Structure formats: structure tokens, C-alpha cells
Amino acid sequence: MNNRTKRFLKYMEDEGIKKAVILKKENINYFLGKYFMSFSVLVFEEEPCLYVGKLDKDYAEELFDFLEIREFKSWEGIFKGCDGVEGELPISYLKYIDKDYKIVSEKIKELRMIKDKEEIKLIKKAAEISDKAINYVSNNLEDIKNLNEYELVAEIEYIMKKHGSIKPAFDSIVVSGKKTSFPHALPTKDKIKDILLIDIGAVYNGYCSDITRTFLLKDDEEMRKIYNLVYEAKELAEEHLKEGVSAKEIDNIVRAFFGDYEKLFIHSLGHGVGLEVHEEPRLSNKLKEDIILKEGMVVTIEPGLYLKNRFGVRIEDLYLIKKNGFERLSKAEIPIY
């Protein structure tokens, strides 16, 4: 039994929960410490037990030789006696559960926010993989100008897959021209021109990375001005990034720095990354309850400015919070203009 499982069982004991059923894939992978792609249900009683489909039972027994594996038969059997469920539980399953149950999601989120050594190792590997894809772009900009967005995203995802990524952490954003003014836009057959924004992530053994780079492909004074504002905002955020800092405060510091351009900064400063590419904590001034950053959290810093129907700039890196600062996990070169 790993420490993650022991902490959760201790929580169940403290809360008087006799049986908890976990369906969310990322939560299951968190407790198992390994990525499992197929259907599974993790049940905690005195000890955890994993239910899988008949086709996957032999594979699961080989992969999780430290855990009891059972063949899934019915939802009635899974939920019988259950008094602990995730908040994400589909409403259709409530008919199997007695009315007296507790939601365990907040505890799991709390546990997942602080990464242990093994998790940090896997996130670093995922970051290393996405760095390779970004560095490919940096080193081949002249050739890339001859591609369309579909062709470039194919190259990027091939590189990540080649180096061990299970899949992209999210739909890869590889866009140029006016589409960069949208924080999230999908690639098309448009030729790459003027400005190129790439926001990608790898997944290594279930753990994600997240990195964004913007490349200026023509000499444009306004683009350079906006780019350098975003670059300086990211450096400013780094100056304040460490344990004990308020998630609201660091977001507000960057907004104040942008001054008259603050209205063009239309998303939060960052978010947690782990088994999901967007998880707690969020770095936002809109939080109902502020979060104080702690050692072991992994977060992004990603200031961006977006000029409607013209262009946008975002620069994003991944950071491990430490007591007196941070370790930058994504190490791909940031262009200077």
C-alpha cells in the first residue's frame, strides 16, 4: 500500500466512511501510481480493490501485482454498502447508493495538489518531452513557414509520441495569424504566417505537461511591444513565485503590471498540473477562497494579451513550488525579440 492510499484510508477512518467508490480515471491512477487506460473502478474498504472488465483482468493483474483485482459484474455489487463517493459521480448511479453518504472529492483534490517525489519525476519527464517538440519548432522556423497548421501539429505530436508521450495532454493549439487572438483555437489548413502560437502538453505515465511559446515571424513593432510586455509579466510573476504566496495576489500583481493593457489579459495567470492538465490550484483573482501556494505544488504561469481580430501573445511555463522559490520544469528556450 503506497502513502497516497494510506492517507486516504486514514481520512476514511477519521470521517467514519466504511466504503468509498472511485470512478474518475485520474483519481484511480493517482492511487494506483500507474496509468491504466481501460474501464476500472477502485473500491476502498479496509484495503483497496480494483474492478476491471473481463478482457482487461489478466493485464491488470500483471500491471498491479500489489493489488487485488476483481472482475466487474454489476453496479449494484460495486455500490452495496457505499457511503463515500466523488462529487463527479453521474446522477444515474445515485439509485444504487443509500441516502447517507459523504463526498470525498475535496479530500482527493487536497491530496493531489501536493506532488510527491514520484509524481514530480513523471511531470518532469512529460515536460522534457514537450520541450523537445518546442525546440524542434525553434530550430526549424524557416522550414516551418512553408507548412500549414495541420502539418506542423502533426510534426509536433509525432515528436512527443516518439519520445514517450501516451497522447497529447489536450487538443494541441498550433495557430498563426489572427487566430492567435483567441486563447484557444484549433489548427486548420491555413499556412503559417506573421505570428505563431503553440500551446502543447505531453502525457507520461498519466502525468501531464503544459507549455506555450509565441514566435514572431515578421518584423512588427506592435507585436514586439506586446510580446515583451508578456515576457516581462512572466518574469515579474516568477519574482513572487514561492511557498506562502497568495494565488489571488500573484494574479493581481501581473494585472497591475499590464496597466492599460490589463483588459486584454482575459484569463487567469495559471493553474495546477498533474494527472490532469487543469487541476487545483488555480492562480486567479476570481477565487472565492484564496489559496496559499505550498511546496510540492506544480503550477503554470501563463500571462497573455489578445488583440481582437489582430493577434495574441502567450508565454507559459511549468513550475514546481519550493519554500524559497521554484524550479522551472519546462526548459525550452523562450525567444527574445
N, C-alpha and C positions, 0 to 999 in steps of 0.2 A: 504494500500500500504506500503510495507516494504522499508527500507532505500536503499536496493540494487536497487529496481525498481525506486525509486525516483531519485537516482543518474544517472541511465541510461536515464530516461526521460529528466533530465536536460541536459545531454550530447546531446541527440537528438535535443533538443531546441537550444542549442548553435551551433550545426552543421547544423541546418536547415533541419533535417530529419523529414519527416512527418509520415512515416510508416516503421517500421523495422520488418522483419520476422526472427524468431529464430527457427532453426531446430535441432541444436545439443542438444542431450538429457541432457548432463551435464550443458550446459548453461541454459536450461529450468529449470532444477532442482535448479540451483543457484538462479534464480529469484523467483521461487515458494517457496523455503525454505523447500520443501518436495520431497521425491523420488517418481517418477511416472514411472512405468515400461513400460507402453504401448505407442503406437503411439500418438504423440501430436505435435502441432505447436503453438508457442507462438507469438502473434502479438502485437506489441506496436504501438498504435496511441496516442490519448490523455490519454488513460488508457490501461493497458494490457488486453488481452483476450486470452483464451486458447481454441484451437480447438482440438477435440478428435474424435475417431471413435464412431459410434453408440453404439457399445457394451460396451464402457467404459464411456459413458456420465453420467450415474447415479452415478457411483463410483467417477468420477472426481468431480461432484457437491458436493458430501459428503466430499471428501478429501479437496477440495479447496473452502470452503464456502465463502471465501473472494474475489472471482474472478468470472468474467463472463465466463461461459463455453458454447461453441457452438459446434454443430455437424459439423465435417468436410464434405464438399460437393465436392469441386474441387480446384485444384491448381490455376486455373485462378482466382477464387474468392479470394484466400489467397493472391496472389501476386499483385492483382489490386491496383495500386497506390503506390506500394512498392518502396522506394528509399534508403533502408538500409538493407544489407544482410551480412551474415557471409562469411568469406573467404573460409570456407569449403563447401559452397553451391555446390552441384553437378551440373555439366555443363548442364545437361538435363533440369534444371529449368530456365536457363537463357532466354529461349524463352518466358517466362511469364513476364519478367521484362523489363522496359524501360531502355534505354542505360545510362541514367543519374542516377547512384546510387552510394552509398558510402559503403565501407566495415567497419563493426562495430566490427570485431573480436578483434582487438588490444585493443580497449577500454574495452571489456569484460574481456580479459586476465588481463589487468591492474587492474580492479575491483576485479577479483578473486584472484589475488596474495596476497592481504591483507585480512586475515580472520577476520571476526567479532566474537563476543563472542559465538554466537550460533554455528557457524562453528567449532570453536576451541573445544567446548563441544562435538560435534559429532565426530571429529577426535580423541579426547582423548578416547572416548568410543570405537571407532574402534581399537585403539592401545591397549586398555585394553583387547579386545577380542583376538587379535593376540598374546599378551603376554601370555595369558592362554595356547595357543597351544604350544608356545615355552617352557614354564615352564613344560608342560607335558613331552616334549622330555627330558629336562634337568633332570627331576626327575625319568625317566624310561629308562636311557641309556642302562642298562644291558639287559632289555627285548627287547628293540628296535633293538639290534644287531641280534636278531633272526628273524626280519622281512625283507621283501623286500621293495623296494621303493614305489611300488604301495600300499602296506598295510599301510605304515607309512603316506603317503599323505592322504589316506582315513581317518585315525585317526585324523590327523591334521585338515582337512576340516570339519569333523564331530564336533570336539570340537568348532571350530569357528561358525559353523552354530547353534549349541546347545546354544551358548551364544549370539545369536542375529545378526550374520553376514548374510546379504542378500545373499551373494555369495562371492567367492574369488575375491580380487581386481585385480588379474591377474592369469595366469596359475601358480599354485604353483610349486616352484622349490625345490624338495626334492631329492637330488642326493648324491652319495657316490663314493669313489674310484677315478678313473681317470676322471670321468665326472665332478668332481668339478673344473677341469682346464678350463671348459667352463663357462663363466659368466652366460649364460642362457642355461640350458639343462632341459629336461623333465624327470620325473621319469619313470623307467622301472620295469620289474620283477626281476632285479638284487638284490641280497642280499646286505644288508648294511654292509660295511666293511671299515676299515682303517681310513676313514675321512668322515664326513657327513656335507653337506652344505644345510641349509634350508632358503629359501627366500620366505616369505609369506606376505599376506595382507588380512585384513578383510574389509567389506563394511557395514557401519552402517548408515542407512537412507541416502544412497547415498555417504557418505564420506569414504575415504579410509585410511588405514594404510599401512605401509611397514617396514618390519624388517628382518634382516638376522643374523643368527648365524652359526658359524662353530664349529663342535665338533671333536676333535681328539680322535679316538677310539683305537689307538695303541701308544706305546711309540716310537716316531721317532724324532730324534734330528733336522733334517732339517724342518720337519713340525712345530715343536715348534718354531724354529727360524723365519720362515715366518709368523706364527701366531702372534708372539709377535711384529714383525715389523708392521703388520697391526693394531694390538691393539694400539701400541704407536702412529701410524699415526692418528688414530681416536682421541686419547686423545689430540694430538697436534692441530688437526683441532678445537676441542672443545675450546681450549685456545683462539682461534681467532674469535669464532663464536658470533657475536652480531650485532646490528644495525650499519650501516655505513661501514661495511667491504665489500670489492670488491669480487664478485663471482669468478672472474679470480684469484685474489690474493690468496684466501684461497686454491684454487685448486693447484696453483703453490707452495705454502708452503709445501703441502703434497708431491708433486712430488720431490721437492728438498730434503726433508727428506729421501725419499726412496733411493736416491743416485744411485748406480749401479743397483738397482732393479727397478728403475723407468720405464724401458721398459716393465716390467711385469704388470704395472698398466695401463690397456688398455681401461678404460672407465673414465667418468667424476666423480668427487668427490661426486656429489649429484644432487638432483632435487627437485622441489616443489611437494607437495602432497595436494590433496583436493578432489574435486569431481572426479578427475582423479588421477591415481597413478603416472603418469608422467605429470607434468604441469610446468608452469613457477613459479619461476626462475630456470634456470639450473646453477649449480656450476661447471664451466668448463673454462679452459684457452683458449678454442677454440671459445668463444663467439665473434661474430663480434662487438657487442656493449656491453660493460661491464654493469653489473647490481650491484647496491649497495643494500645490504640487508637492509630491513626495519622491524621495529617492526610489528608483526602480520603475517609475512610470516611463512609458515611451510615447512621445507625442510628436506631432508635426508642427512646424512653424511655416506658414504659407501666406504671407501678405500678397495682395494682388490689387491692381487697379484696372478698371474696364471702361473704355470709352465707347459708348454705344455706337454701333454701326461703323466703327473705325478699327480699333484693335484693343487688345488687352495684354497685360503682363502679369505673370505669377511666377514666383520662385519658391520652391518648397524643399525642405529637408526634414530628416527624421532624427530625433534626439532622444537619448537616454538621460533622464534627470538624475543628477548626483547632488550630494549635500552642498557642495560649494560651486556648482556649475552644471556642466553637461558634457556628454560625449556625442559628437555628431556621428550618426550611424551611416548615413548616406554620404558618400565621399566623392561623387562625380564632380568634375570641375564646373564651376559657375562662370559663364562668360563675363568678361568685363568690356564695357562699351564706353 
